[in-house]
Every structure is written in structure tokens, then in C-alpha cells.
Amino acid sequence: ERENIFVFIGKNLDHQWLKDCFQACIVTDKLRFKVGDKVQANIGEYTNGTIIKVWDDGNAYRIELDDADKTNVYAPIDVDTYVKAR
């Protein structure tokens, strides 16, 4: 069985606060979009694209834009600020 352990070095650390902060990072909600969904990605302006991968390298979505280069962009978290439905 694998186990990950975080080690903090220092004096008078608030162990409960550190534990609570890490626990807050655990993803509990399902993502709104699935692979193949047509969306708009915010790249300074909303641009049409398609979800090509979920949970890619720590990002909620990898999106392929509908441009000539098929540019890939990432939505780090699942909120309308980064990605919204078409």
C-alpha cells in the first residue's frame, strides 16, 4: 500500500491548520463538462472549443480551441471565469 506523507519543519506549527488546508484541496464535486462537450474557454475573450481531457496535469480541463492550429488551453478550475457552456 502506498502512502504519502508531508513533513513540515519548524517550531510552533499549527498542525490542525495545516491539515485543514490540505483537506480543503481535495476535490469533492463532479465536473460540469465531459470529454467531447462544446464549451467556450476564456483566453482574454471567450473562444469556442471542445473538452479533450479532464483532470489533466492538475487542471480541471484541457480544451482544444476551434482555431486553425487546434490550440490547447487549460481551465485550472471548473468555474465560468475559465470555461462555460456554449
C-alpha positions as CSV (number, residue, x, y, z in Angstrom):
1,E,0.0,0.0,0.0
2,R,1.3,3.4,-0.9
3,E,1.2,6.3,1.5
4,N,2.0,10.0,1.0
5,I,3.4,11.9,3.9
6,F,4.0,15.7,4.2
7,V,6.7,16.8,6.6
8,F,6.9,20.4,7.8
9,I,10.0,21.6,9.6
10,G,9.6,24.5,12.0
11,K,8.7,25.5,15.6
12,N,5.2,26.1,16.9
13,L,3.4,24.9,13.8
14,D,-0.4,24.8,13.9
15,H,-0.8,21.2,12.9
16,Q,-4.6,21.3,12.7
17,W,-4.5,24.4,10.5
18,L,-2.0,22.7,8.1
19,K,-4.2,19.5,8.0
20,D,-7.3,21.6,7.3
21,C,-5.7,23.5,4.5
22,F,-4.6,20.3,2.7
23,Q,-8.0,18.7,3.3
24,A,-9.6,21.7,1.6
25,C,-7.7,20.8,-1.6
26,I,-9.5,17.5,-2.0
27,V,-11.9,17.6,-4.9
28,T,-15.4,16.6,-3.9
29,D,-17.6,18.0,-6.7
30,K,-18.1,16.4,-10.0
31,L,-17.0,18.4,-13.1
32,R,-19.7,20.1,-15.1
33,F,-18.3,19.0,-18.5
34,K,-17.2,15.7,-20.0
35,V,-14.8,14.9,-22.8
36,G,-16.4,16.0,-26.1
37,D,-18.5,18.8,-24.7
38,K,-18.5,22.0,-26.7
39,V,-17.6,25.0,-24.5
40,Q,-16.2,28.5,-24.5
41,A,-12.7,29.0,-23.0
42,N,-11.6,32.4,-21.6
43,I,-8.3,33.3,-23.3
44,G,-8.9,37.0,-22.8
45,E,-12.2,36.6,-24.6
46,Y,-14.4,33.6,-24.7
47,T,-13.4,31.4,-27.6
48,N,-15.2,28.2,-28.8
49,G,-13.5,24.9,-28.1
50,T,-14.0,21.3,-27.1
51,I,-13.1,19.5,-23.9
52,I,-10.4,16.9,-24.8
53,K,-9.3,15.8,-21.3
54,V,-10.4,16.2,-17.7
55,W,-8.1,16.3,-14.7
56,D,-5.1,16.9,-16.9
57,D,-1.9,17.6,-15.0
58,G,-3.9,19.1,-12.1
59,N,-6.1,21.2,-14.3
60,A,-9.9,20.6,-14.4
61,Y,-10.0,20.6,-18.2
62,R,-7.8,20.6,-21.3
63,I,-9.7,22.4,-24.1
64,E,-8.9,22.3,-27.8
65,L,-9.8,25.6,-29.4
66,D,-11.7,25.7,-32.7
67,D,-8.9,27.6,-34.4
68,A,-6.7,26.6,-37.4
69,D,-3.9,25.5,-35.0
70,K,-6.2,23.5,-32.7
71,T,-4.6,25.3,-29.8
72,N,-4.8,23.5,-26.4
73,V,-5.5,25.6,-23.3
74,Y,-6.3,24.7,-19.8
75,A,-9.0,25.6,-17.3
76,P,-7.4,25.2,-13.9
77,I,-10.7,25.0,-12.0
78,D,-14.3,24.4,-13.0
79,V,-15.8,27.9,-12.9
80,D,-17.4,30.1,-15.6
81,T,-14.4,32.5,-15.3
82,Y,-12.3,29.9,-17.2
83,V,-14.8,27.8,-19.1
84,K,-18.5,28.0,-19.7
85,A,-21.1,26.2,-21.8
86,R,-21.8,27.3,-25.3
